[in-house]
Amino acid sequence: MDKMEMPAEAGYPSSFVWVCFNDDCPYYVRGWQWMKEKYEVKSSYRYKINPVTGLASPLPVWSETAMKDRIVS
């Protein structure tokens, strides 16, 4: 899991979220086909955890590199 900075204008309860940016993650890999079959769009999602609540949810992405520029150390 990587720490991803959230944009201030997102109104999120935290300045960051935890996101799996592993391109081999089955959740991410299966997402491409699922989104194409269900919605006819070229997109997927990555596994995201809210650090405040601990709840997991999808982070929509439109390419392999989408949102990777927001990874912070």
VENRA-V937700 format. One record per backbone hydrogen bond with DSSP energy under -0.5 kcal/mol. NH is the residue of the N-H (numbers start at 0). CO is the residue of the C=O. Records with the same first field share a line. If there is no record, write none. Layout:
NH = CO / CO
This chain:
1 = 18
2 = 71
3 = 1 / 16
4 = 69
5 = 14
9 = 6
10 = 7
16 = 3
17 = 48
18 = 1
19 = 46
20 = 18
22 = 20
24 = 21
28 = 24
29 = 25
30 = 26
31 = 27 / 28
32 = 28
33 = 29
34 = 30
35 = 31
36 = 32
37 = 33
38 = 34
39 = 34 / 35
40 = 34
42 = 40
43 = 60
45 = 58
47 = 56
48 = 17
49 = 54
50 = 48
53 = 49
56 = 47
58 = 45
59 = 57
60 = 43
67 = 64
69 = 66
70 = 67
71 = 2
